[in-house]
Amino acid sequence: MEYIKLNNGNKMPTLGFGTFLMTGQECEDSVLKALQLGYRLIDTAEAYGNEEQVGAGIQMSGIDRKELFIVTKVNFKSYANTRETVFNSLKKLNTDYLDLVLLHWPFGNYYKAWQELEQLYKENKIRAIGVSNFDSDRLIDLIHFNEVVPAINQIETNLFCQRRKEHEWLEKYHVQHMAYAPLGQGKKYEMFSNLKITELAKKYQKSPAQIMLRFLTQQEIIAIPKSNNENRMKENIEIFDFMFSDEELEVLKKLDTNKPMIGTAESPELVEKAMKW
């Protein structure tokens, strides 16, 4: 595993396990298996409704809490009760601290929510705080008018949606780029059959998914692929034994369409989806 140092000095794995849309026994079993395979970063959220199952999988693994990096998110509907929501997450995940808590959406009174996260951070209940789905302008505004700079902005990022402009802003303000849907979340299967990807997969004797994940992590973008298939879970984490040349990175960068497949904070479709949560 490779690690990235956040802006507060804490280290975070560059590859983790996502749990979006996982529920019940499937979620518990998948988290347990991921940890057994070597994952140490587990990503969940209040809105996913699976924190208890994630916590159960972690407990069943028997892995020392100090080895883990647990991430959850406060849904915007809970921003008026952020402190209570975080304590509920602590209880569900069966831990006395969280490594990272994100504000899930730039909706509602996220300033109030952020200030409550800042207080929990000062109390050492949270080791790092950040945001998700924040466009650059909202992120910069939040930075300038609050005390703690977000450690993370988790945004949709993958081969066809590389978010390179956003990445520049994140680097400028020392906010770590974290990618959700790093394999397209099942919406862009053509990524897996793209000729440039398959050529590199053949050269390095890797799968297309491994090529796409390594493309992100080699650029120090944290990725959280999701799968309930043990073989794919194992495959997704075995990406740290090769590196692309600068020329190969440039070839892959040219595949960017600069179009989010899931949406941005300004997308009516995304707002509607978030409201359902």
C-alpha positions in Angstrom: 0.0 0.0 0.0 1.1 3.6 -0.7 0.2 6.4 1.7 -0.5 10.1 1.2 0.2 12.8 3.9 -2.8 15.1 4.5 -2.4 18.8 5.2 -2.6 18.2 8.9 0.2 15.6 8.8 -1.9 12.5 9.1 -1.2 9.6 6.6 -4.0 8.1 4.5 -3.9 5.0 2.2 -4.1 5.9 -1.5 -6.5 3.1 -2.2 -9.6 2.1 -0.2 -12.8 0.2 -0.3 -16.1 1.9 -1.1 -19.4 0.8 0.2 -22.0 2.9 -1.7 -25.2 0.9 -2.3 -24.0 -2.0 -0.1 -26.4 -3.0 2.6 -27.2 -5.8 5.0 -25.1 -9.0 5.2 -23.6 -8.3 1.8 -22.0 -5.1 3.2 -20.8 -6.8 6.4 -19.2 -9.7 4.4 -17.7 -7.5 1.8 -16.0 -5.2 4.4 -14.7 -8.2 6.2 -13.3 -9.7 3.0 -11.8 -6.4 1.9 -9.9 -6.1 5.2 -8.7 -9.7 5.0 -7.3 -8.9 1.5 -5.3 -6.0 2.8 -7.6 -2.9 2.5 -7.2 -0.5 5.4 -9.2 2.5 4.2 -13.0 1.9 4.4 -15.4 4.6 3.1 -19.1 4.8 4.2 -21.6 7.6 4.8 -24.7 8.4 6.9 -26.7 8.5 3.7 -25.7 5.0 2.7 -27.5 3.5 5.7 -24.8 0.9 6.2 -22.6 2.2 9.0 -23.6 -0.6 11.4 -22.8 -3.2 8.8 -19.5 -1.6 8.1 -18.7 -1.5 11.8 -19.7 -5.1 12.2 -17.4 -6.2 9.3 -14.5 -4.2 10.9 -15.1 -5.8 14.3 -15.2 -9.3 12.8 -11.8 -8.7 11.1 -10.0 -8.4 14.5 -7.6 -5.9 12.9 -6.1 -3.3 15.3 -8.1 0.0 15.1 -4.8 1.9 14.7 -4.2 0.1 11.4 -7.5 1.3 9.9 -8.6 4.6 8.3 -12.4 4.9 8.6 -14.2 7.6 6.6 -17.9 8.6 6.9 -20.0 11.5 5.8 -22.7 13.7 7.3 -25.6 14.1 4.9 -26.8 17.6 4.2 -30.2 16.9 5.8 -28.3 16.5 9.1 -26.3 19.7 9.0 -28.4 21.2 11.7 -27.4 18.3 14.0 -23.9 17.6 12.8 -22.5 16.8 16.3 -25.2 14.4 17.1 -24.9 12.8 13.7 -21.1 12.2 14.1 -21.7 10.7 17.6 -24.3 8.4 16.1 -21.8 7.3 13.4 -19.2 6.6 16.1 -21.7 4.4 17.9 -22.8 2.6 14.7 -19.2 2.0 13.6 -18.2 0.9 17.1 -15.2 3.2 17.4 -14.2 6.1 19.7 -12.8 8.2 16.9 -13.1 8.6 13.2 -10.2 9.2 10.8 -12.1 11.4 8.4 -15.5 12.9 8.3 -16.8 14.7 5.2 -19.7 17.0 4.6 -21.5 15.1 1.9 -23.0 17.9 -0.2 -22.6 21.7 -0.5 -26.3 22.2 0.2 -28.1 23.7 3.2 -26.2 25.4 6.1 -22.9 23.7 5.5 -21.1 26.6 7.2 -22.7 25.6 10.5 -22.0 22.0 9.9 -18.4 22.8 9.1 -17.9 24.7 12.3 -19.3 21.8 14.3 -16.8 19.5 12.5 -14.0 21.9 13.4 -15.0 21.6 17.1 -15.1 17.8 17.0 -11.7 17.9 15.3 -10.3 20.0 18.1 -11.7 17.5 20.6 -9.9 14.7 18.8 -13.1 12.8 18.0 -12.2 13.2 14.3 -8.6 13.0 13.0 -9.3 15.0 9.8 -12.3 16.8 8.3 -13.2 17.5 4.7 -15.9 17.8 2.1 -17.5 15.9 -0.8 -19.0 17.1 -4.1 -17.8 20.7 -3.5 -17.1 22.7 -6.6 -14.0 24.8 -6.5 -15.7 28.1 -5.8 -17.6 26.8 -2.8 -14.5 25.0 -1.5 -12.4 28.2 -1.7 -15.1 30.2 0.0 -15.3 27.7 2.8 -11.5 27.8 3.2 -11.3 31.6 3.3 -14.0 32.1 6.0 -13.3 29.3 8.4 -10.4 28.2 10.6 -9.6 24.7 9.4 -8.8 24.0 5.7 -10.5 20.8 4.5 -8.1 17.8 4.3 -10.1 16.2 1.5 -12.5 16.9 -1.3 -14.1 13.7 -2.5 -15.4 14.1 -6.0 -16.3 11.9 -8.9 -13.1 11.2 -10.7 -12.2 8.5 -13.3 -10.5 8.1 -16.7 -13.3 9.8 -18.6 -13.9 12.5 -15.9 -10.4 13.4 -14.6 -11.3 16.7 -13.0 -8.0 18.2 -13.9 -9.0 21.8 -13.4 -10.4 20.9 -10.0 -7.2 19.1 -9.2 -5.2 22.2 -9.8 -7.3 24.2 -7.3 -7.0 21.4 -4.8 -3.3 21.3 -5.1 -3.1 25.1 -4.8 -5.0 25.1 -1.5 -3.4 21.9 -0.2 -6.6 19.9 -0.2 -6.2 16.2 -1.1 -8.1 14.9 -4.1 -10.1 11.8 -3.4 -12.0 9.9 -6.2 -15.3 8.2 -5.9 -16.6 6.2 -8.8 -13.0 5.6 -10.0 -14.2 2.9 -12.4 -17.3 4.8 -13.6 -19.7 3.2 -11.2 -21.0 0.9 -13.9 -22.1 3.7 -16.1 -19.3 3.8 -18.7 -18.4 0.2 -19.7 -16.5 1.5 -22.8 -13.7 2.6 -20.5 -12.8 -1.1 -20.0 -12.6 -1.8 -23.7 -10.8 1.4 -24.7 -7.9 0.5 -27.0 -5.4 2.6 -25.1 -6.4 0.8 -21.8 -6.4 -2.7 -23.3 -2.9 -2.1 -24.8 -1.5 -1.0 -21.5 -3.3 -3.9 -19.7 -1.5 -6.3 -22.1 1.8 -4.6 -21.7 1.8 -4.7 -17.9 -0.2 -7.9 -17.6 -2.9 -6.2 -15.7 -6.7 -5.8 -16.0 -8.3 -2.7 -17.4 -9.6 -1.8 -13.9 -6.0 -2.0 -12.5 -4.8 0.3 -15.3 -7.5 2.9 -14.5 -6.9 2.7 -10.7 -3.1 3.0 -11.1 -3.6 6.0 -13.3 -5.3 7.8 -10.4 -3.1 6.6 -7.6 0.2 7.4 -9.5 -1.0 11.0 -9.6 -1.6 10.9 -5.8 -5.4 10.8 -6.2 -7.0 8.6 -3.5 -9.4 6.1 -5.0 -12.2 4.0 -3.4 -13.3 1.3 -5.8 -16.3 -0.8 -4.8 -17.0 -4.5 -5.5 -18.6 -7.4 -3.7 -16.7 -9.9 -5.9 -13.7 -11.3 -4.1 -11.6 -11.7 -7.2 -12.2 -8.1 -8.3 -11.6 -6.8 -4.8 -8.2 -8.6 -4.8 -7.4 -7.4 -8.3 -8.2 -3.8 -7.4 -5.7 -3.6 -4.6 -2.9 -5.3 -6.6 -1.8 -2.1 -8.4 1.4 -1.0 -6.6 3.9 -3.2 -8.5 4.1 -1.1 -11.7 4.2 2.5 -12.8 3.4 4.3 -16.1 5.9 6.3 -17.9 5.3 10.1 -18.3 4.4 9.4 -22.0 1.8 6.8 -21.0 0.3 9.1 -18.4 -0.1 11.7 -21.1 -1.8 9.2 -23.4 -4.3 8.4 -20.7 -4.9 12.1 -19.8 -6.1 12.6 -23.4 -9.0 10.2 -22.8 -10.6 12.8 -20.5 -14.1 14.0 -21.7 -14.3 16.5 -18.8 -17.9 15.5 -18.2 -19.0 14.1 -14.9 -21.2 11.0 -15.4 -23.0 11.2 -12.1 -23.1 15.0 -11.8 -21.8 18.0 -10.0 -23.2 20.1 -7.2 -24.9 22.3 -9.8 -26.6 19.4 -11.5 -30.4 19.2 -11.1 -30.1 15.4 -11.4 -27.6 15.2 -8.6 -29.7 17.5 -6.4 -32.7 15.3 -7.0 -30.7 12.2 -6.2 -29.3 13.7 -3.0 -32.8 14.8 -1.8 -33.9 11.1 -1.9 -31.1 10.3 0.5 
